[in-house]
Amino acid sequence: MDIVARPRILVVGAGFAGVECVRRLERKLGPDEADLALVTPFSYQLYLPLLPQVASGVLTPQSVAVSLRRSRKYRTRIIPGGAIGVDLKAKVCVVRKISGEIVNERYDSIVLAPGSITRTFDIPGLAEHARGMKTLAEAAYIRDHVISQLDIADASEDEAERAARLQFVVVGGGYAGTETAACLQRLTHNAVKRYPRLDPKLIKWHLIDIAPKLMPELGDKLGRSALEVMRKRGIDVSLGVSIAKAGAEEVTFTDGRVIPTHTLIWTAGVAASPLIATLGAETVKGRLAVSSEMCLPGHDGVFALGDAAAVPDEAKDTEGAVCPPTAQHAMRQGKHVADNVIAVLRGKQMTPYVHKDLGLVVDLGGLDAVSKPLGIELRGLPALIAARGYHWSALRTNVAKVRVATNWALNAVAGDDFVRTGFLTRTPATLRDFEYTNAYLTPEQIREHVEGS
């Protein structure tokens, strides 16, 4: 009897793009049409835009970690680990499991959605002393760290140490940096009421960015509105400025200022996952160069999308324009690439990805927000309703929606207890530790490993 093996479809990454792709494949492919597998170190989808609210204590970590195992049509094999290399010629993805074991996962079609990491520069001390806002662990760590600075300052009799502990620096005036600074400033503003020995005037937040404008994606008017909100709260916003060097107890700005601080949060953009560099394929500013159908030219069965791929933006007339690394594009690309994978399996024609950007929503904490849904400029409460309404509707499961709504309501009524969990208390984890950027193999190592096994 001839046995025909089912095609193996391997999806790398459980972000917005990867999860949407897997769920659509589960819904539209019959069990006998293909075997599905998903490579991810965690069995949840992280709702990344709400991480600043986790760091500030408005939401619990579990609220933004949406389980992958709640789908009624769940049949995908989850491989608990991270992809550390891909051999396109042999059609093998090398995976390091969370146990440390390195295994080869063969595929007929592969969907690369490994996402992005925090973009860094060759700044002295940055890698050792900065923390990002890209993972759930980082958000939990930063919350603990900020509260611990208040605790240490409250107990200290040294005025210089107290002043340094109460200064906080956030680098990056985009969506992530602005929300992070705004939400954490509200955390310290509310928490200091529980510290009668601390002078609230000593708490200083600095938000800096090398760009001349704050959140230029919002446009001039809303960008100025966000800037006014930040400065009204007492946040020192400096534009056209970056970091010259970072130390354990101070940060030097490029304009010469030296800020005594123990807190440096780095959110100055993202870069494609280092996995992309293992392919040896053409890239565009570090992102994998793909067609409008999200295929890798010259390699059958290889698709890439999300933050790690330079997907042509067909909705714009600008030549060479690529889709920005945003959640709304990743979610739609995930569904579209699934349709193209299915089309290839069934011998049908693939279609190009086209989606017009729907705008941006920014929750600045409290009743402050600025949003631009469908080009409509909103401020204050209407913007907050739009921002939270969008995030709430984008959560994939009803359980996650209930958790987030409950957290918002409870925080609005009861506030925060400002409790430290002790997360990584004695481990000075770096950006590299949180995001595992040193875990990847070189193309030569991948070839040697695949051939050897």
SVG drawing of the C-alpha trace seen along z (x, -y; Angstrom):
<svg xmlns="http://www.w3.org/2000/svg" viewBox="-16 -72 48 74">
<polyline fill="none" stroke="black" stroke-width="0.4" points="0.0,0.0 1.3,-3.4 1.3,-5.9 1.3,-9.6 2.7,-11.7 0.8,-14.9 2.6,-18.1 4.3,-19.7 3.6,-23.3 5.8,-24.9 5.1,-28.3 7.8,-30.1 6.7,-32.7 3.6,-33.1 3.1,-36.9 0.2,-38.5 1.3,-37.3 2.1,-33.7 -1.0,-33.1 -3.4,-34.5 -1.8,-32.4 -2.1,-29.2 -5.7,-29.8 -6.7,-30.4 -4.9,-27.3 -6.7,-25.3 -10.0,-26.6 -9.6,-26.2 -7.5,-23.1 -8.9,-19.7 -7.0,-17.4 -5.9,-15.2 -4.6,-18.0 -1.5,-19.0 0.3,-18.6 0.7,-21.9 3.4,-22.9 4.2,-26.1 7.6,-27.0 7.4,-29.2 9.1,-29.3 5.8,-30.2 2.4,-28.8 0.8,-32.2 0.4,-35.1 1.7,-38.3 -0.5,-41.4 2.5,-43.6 0.7,-47.1 -0.5,-46.7 2.9,-46.0 3.3,-49.6 0.1,-49.0 1.5,-45.8 4.7,-47.6 2.6,-50.3 0.3,-47.8 -2.9,-48.7 -3.0,-45.1 -1.7,-41.8 0.8,-39.9 -1.7,-37.1 -4.1,-39.5 -1.9,-40.1 -0.7,-36.5 -3.4,-35.0 -3.4,-31.2 -2.7,-29.3 -4.5,-26.2 -8.1,-27.7 -9.0,-27.4 -11.8,-24.9 -10.2,-23.7 -6.8,-23.5 -4.8,-20.7 -1.4,-22.4 1.7,-20.7 3.4,-23.3 7.2,-22.9 8.4,-24.7 11.5,-26.5 13.0,-29.1 14.1,-28.8 17.9,-29.5 18.5,-28.8 16.9,-27.8 18.6,-25.7 16.5,-26.7 18.2,-24.2 17.6,-21.2 14.2,-22.5 15.1,-22.2 14.5,-24.6 16.9,-24.2 15.1,-24.6 16.5,-24.9 13.9,-23.6 13.3,-25.1 15.0,-22.0 18.2,-23.0 17.9,-20.2 18.6,-21.2 16.4,-19.4 15.8,-19.6 12.2,-20.3 11.7,-19.4 9.1,-21.2 7.4,-21.4 6.2,-24.9 7.5,-27.3 6.0,-30.6 8.6,-32.9 7.0,-35.2 9.7,-35.5 9.0,-39.1 11.5,-41.7 13.9,-42.6 14.8,-45.9 17.1,-47.9 20.3,-49.0 23.4,-50.9 27.0,-50.8 26.7,-53.1 29.1,-52.4 27.2,-50.7 23.9,-50.5 23.7,-46.7 24.7,-46.2 22.5,-48.9 19.4,-49.4 16.1,-47.5 13.6,-47.2 9.8,-46.9 9.5,-44.0 8.7,-41.0 6.4,-40.1 9.5,-39.4 10.8,-42.9 7.5,-44.6 7.3,-42.7 11.0,-43.4 10.7,-47.1 7.6,-47.4 9.5,-45.7 12.6,-47.8 10.7,-51.2 9.0,-50.4 12.2,-49.2 13.8,-52.6 11.0,-54.2 11.6,-51.8 15.4,-52.3 15.0,-56.1 12.5,-56.1 14.9,-54.2 18.0,-56.1 19.5,-58.9 21.8,-60.0 20.3,-62.9 22.4,-62.2 21.4,-58.6 17.8,-59.5 17.8,-62.0 19.5,-59.4 17.0,-56.7 14.1,-59.0 15.2,-60.0 14.1,-57.8 15.2,-57.9 13.2,-56.6 14.8,-56.7 12.5,-56.6 9.7,-59.0 7.6,-56.6 4.5,-54.7 6.3,-52.4 8.5,-54.9 5.8,-57.6 3.3,-55.2 5.9,-53.6 7.1,-57.0 3.5,-58.2 2.2,-55.1 5.2,-54.7 5.1,-58.4 1.5,-57.8 2.7,-54.8 5.3,-56.8 3.0,-59.8 0.3,-57.6 2.8,-55.5 4.6,-58.4 1.5,-59.2 2.3,-56.0 5.8,-57.3 5.4,-60.2 9.2,-60.6 9.7,-61.3 9.3,-64.7 7.2,-64.2 9.2,-67.0 12.3,-64.8 10.7,-62.3 11.7,-63.2 11.0,-61.4 13.0,-62.1 11.8,-61.1 14.4,-61.7 14.5,-61.0 16.9,-61.9 13.9,-62.8 12.7,-66.4 9.1,-65.5 7.3,-63.2 5.4,-60.4 5.5,-61.8 3.2,-59.0 0.3,-60.9 0.9,-64.1 1.9,-67.6 -1.3,-68.5 -1.7,-65.2 2.0,-65.0 2.0,-68.4 -1.0,-67.4 0.8,-64.4 3.9,-66.6 1.7,-69.0 0.2,-66.2 3.6,-64.8 5.1,-68.2 2.0,-69.1 2.6,-66.0 6.2,-67.2 7.9,-64.8 11.0,-66.4 10.8,-65.7 14.0,-66.4 14.0,-66.0 17.0,-65.9 18.9,-64.2 20.1,-60.6 22.4,-58.7 26.2,-59.2 27.0,-56.6 25.3,-54.7 26.5,-53.6 25.2,-51.8 24.5,-55.1 24.3,-57.8 23.5,-58.4 25.2,-61.0 23.1,-62.6 24.5,-63.7 23.8,-67.4 26.3,-67.0 23.9,-66.6 24.7,-63.9 21.7,-62.5 22.2,-60.5 19.9,-57.6 19.6,-53.8 16.8,-53.4 17.4,-53.5 14.5,-52.1 15.4,-51.8 12.6,-51.8 14.3,-53.4 12.8,-51.2 13.0,-47.6 15.1,-45.4 14.1,-42.1 14.7,-38.9 18.3,-37.6 16.8,-34.5 16.5,-36.3 20.3,-36.7 20.7,-32.9 19.0,-32.5 21.6,-34.1 18.9,-35.8 18.4,-39.4 17.2,-41.8 15.9,-45.4 17.2,-47.2 17.5,-43.9 14.1,-42.6 13.7,-39.7 12.9,-40.9 9.7,-39.2 7.2,-39.6 3.7,-41.1 2.4,-37.5 4.9,-37.3 7.0,-34.6 10.8,-34.5 11.9,-34.7 13.7,-31.6 12.6,-29.4 9.4,-27.4 7.3,-27.1 9.0,-29.8 6.9,-32.7 7.8,-35.6 5.7,-38.3 5.3,-40.7 8.2,-42.7 10.8,-40.3 9.8,-40.8 9.8,-43.8 6.4,-43.2 5.7,-45.7 3.0,-48.2 0.7,-48.0 -1.7,-50.5 0.8,-53.3 1.9,-54.9 5.5,-55.4 8.0,-53.1 9.8,-50.8 7.4,-51.4 7.1,-48.5 4.5,-47.8 5.4,-49.2 6.0,-46.8 2.6,-47.3 0.1,-44.9 -2.7,-45.7 -0.5,-44.8 0.9,-41.6 -2.6,-40.3 -3.9,-40.8 -0.7,-39.5 -1.1,-36.3 -4.5,-35.6 -3.4,-36.5 -0.3,-34.3 -2.4,-31.4 -4.6,-31.8 -1.6,-31.8 -0.1,-28.7 -3.5,-27.0 -3.6,-28.2 -0.2,-26.6 -1.3,-23.3 -4.4,-23.2 -2.8,-24.4 -4.5,-27.8 -3.2,-31.3 -1.8,-33.4 -2.9,-36.9 -0.9,-40.0 -1.3,-41.6 -3.0,-45.0 -4.1,-46.8 -4.5,-50.6 -3.3,-51.6 -6.2,-52.3 -4.4,-54.8 -2.8,-54.8 -4.1,-54.8 -2.0,-56.0 -3.1,-55.5 -1.2,-57.8 -2.8,-56.6 -5.6,-58.0 -8.0,-60.0 -5.2,-61.1 -4.9,-59.7 -4.4,-60.8 -5.7,-58.7 -6.1,-58.9 -8.5,-56.1 -9.4,-56.2 -7.7,-59.7 -9.9,-61.2 -8.0,-63.2 -9.1,-62.5 -7.9,-63.8 -8.8,-63.1 -11.7,-60.8 -12.9,-60.1 -9.3,-59.1 -9.1,-56.9 -12.3,-55.2 -11.0,-54.6 -7.7,-53.3 -9.0,-50.9 -11.9,-49.8 -9.5,-48.9 -7.2,-47.0 -10.1,-45.2 -11.6,-44.1 -8.2,-42.9 -7.8,-40.5 -8.3,-37.0 -10.2,-35.2 -13.2,-36.1 -11.3,-35.1 -8.6,-37.6 -11.2,-40.3 -12.9,-39.7 -9.5,-39.8 -8.5,-43.1 -11.8,-44.7 -11.9,-43.6 -8.3,-44.9 -9.2,-48.3 -12.3,-48.5 -10.6,-47.4 -7.6,-49.7 -10.0,-52.7 -11.9,-52.0 -9.3,-50.6 -5.9,-51.8 -2.7,-49.9 -1.0,-48.3 2.5,-48.9 3.7,-45.5 7.0,-44.1 7.0,-40.5 10.8,-40.0 11.1,-39.1 14.7,-38.6 15.7,-40.5 19.3,-39.2 19.8,-38.7 21.0,-41.8 19.4,-40.7 20.3,-42.6 18.6,-43.2 20.4,-40.2 19.2,-38.0 15.6,-39.0 15.4,-38.7 17.9,-35.8 19.7,-37.7 22.9,-35.6 21.1,-32.2 21.3,-32.1 23.6,-30.0 25.6,-31.2 24.8,-29.9 27.9,-27.7 26.9,-26.3 23.4,-25.5 24.8,-23.7 27.2,-21.7 24.5,-20.8 22.0,-19.7 24.5,-17.7 25.9,-16.1 22.5,-14.9"/>
</svg>
